[in-house]
Amino acid sequence: MENVQFSGFQWDEGNRAKCQKHGVTVEAIELLFLHPVAILPYESHSQGERRFRAIGKTGDGRSVFLVFTLRQHEGDTLIRPISARYMHKKEVEAFEKENPDV
């Protein structure tokens, strides 16, 4: 599991629309990181930059799967969300079974 230090988020119309396409709001994604979140590499889908998977729960208990990368801007490390979606119950159960320490 990765330890990611960041100071904010990088949003534009493109990544905001792609995340919201599956019903996950910008606010839900940002608040996701206020709770414990599993961050894992996402190497199979990398296209020249390092990508990560984040799996966590929103304030209302819904599980979210987020793909993101890290960008540097004026000395700050920012999370740039690429896509996000709510997870189905079977996905959550499979993840918890495969990662009992998370």
C-alpha positions in Angstrom: 0.0 0.0 0.0 1.2 3.5 -0.9 1.7 6.5 1.3 0.8 9.6 -0.6 1.4 13.1 0.6 -0.4 15.9 -1.2 -1.6 19.4 -0.6 -4.7 19.6 -2.8 -6.5 18.5 -5.9 -6.1 19.5 -9.6 -9.5 19.8 -11.4 -10.5 20.9 -14.8 -13.6 20.3 -16.9 -12.3 17.1 -18.4 -11.5 15.1 -15.2 -14.5 16.7 -13.3 -16.9 15.5 -16.0 -15.4 12.0 -16.2 -15.7 11.5 -12.4 -19.2 12.8 -12.2 -20.2 10.6 -15.1 -20.6 7.8 -12.6 -22.3 9.9 -10.0 -19.3 10.7 -7.8 -19.1 14.4 -7.0 -16.0 16.4 -6.7 -16.8 17.0 -3.0 -17.2 13.2 -2.3 -13.8 12.5 -3.9 -12.1 15.2 -1.9 -13.8 14.2 1.3 -12.7 10.6 0.6 -9.2 11.4 1.8 -10.4 12.6 5.2 -11.1 9.0 6.1 -8.8 6.0 5.9 -8.2 5.1 2.3 -6.3 2.3 0.6 -3.9 3.6 -2.0 -2.4 1.0 -4.4 -0.4 1.3 -7.6 -2.3 1.0 -10.8 0.4 0.0 -13.2 -1.6 -2.0 -15.7 -3.4 1.2 -16.9 -0.5 3.7 -16.8 0.1 5.7 -19.9 3.4 7.4 -19.3 2.7 8.6 -15.8 2.4 6.8 -12.5 -1.2 6.0 -11.6 -2.8 4.9 -8.3 -6.0 3.3 -7.2 -7.7 4.6 -4.1 -10.4 2.7 -2.3 -12.3 4.3 0.5 -15.6 5.3 1.9 -17.5 8.5 1.7 -19.0 10.1 4.8 -22.2 8.3 4.2 -20.5 4.9 4.0 -20.5 4.3 0.2 -17.3 2.7 -1.2 -15.5 4.5 -3.9 -12.9 3.4 -6.5 -10.8 6.3 -7.7 -8.0 6.3 -10.2 -5.6 9.3 -9.9 -2.2 10.5 -10.7 0.0 13.1 -8.9 1.0 16.4 -10.4 3.5 19.0 -9.3 2.3 22.6 -9.4 4.3 25.5 -8.0 6.1 23.2 -5.5 2.9 21.5 -4.4 1.9 17.8 -5.0 -1.7 17.6 -6.2 -4.0 14.7 -6.7 -5.4 14.7 -10.2 -8.4 12.4 -10.3 -8.8 10.5 -13.5 -12.0 8.5 -12.9 -14.2 7.6 -10.0 -17.1 5.3 -9.4 -19.1 3.8 -6.6 -18.2 0.1 -5.9 -20.7 -2.7 -5.9 -21.1 -4.8 -2.8 -19.4 -7.9 -4.4 -16.4 -5.7 -5.4 -16.0 -4.4 -1.8 -16.2 -8.0 -0.4 -13.6 -9.3 -2.9 -11.3 -6.4 -2.2 -11.6 -6.9 1.6 -11.0 -10.7 1.1 -7.9 -10.0 -1.0 -6.6 -7.3 1.3 -7.4 -8.3 4.9 -4.8 -5.9 6.3 -6.4 -2.8 4.7 
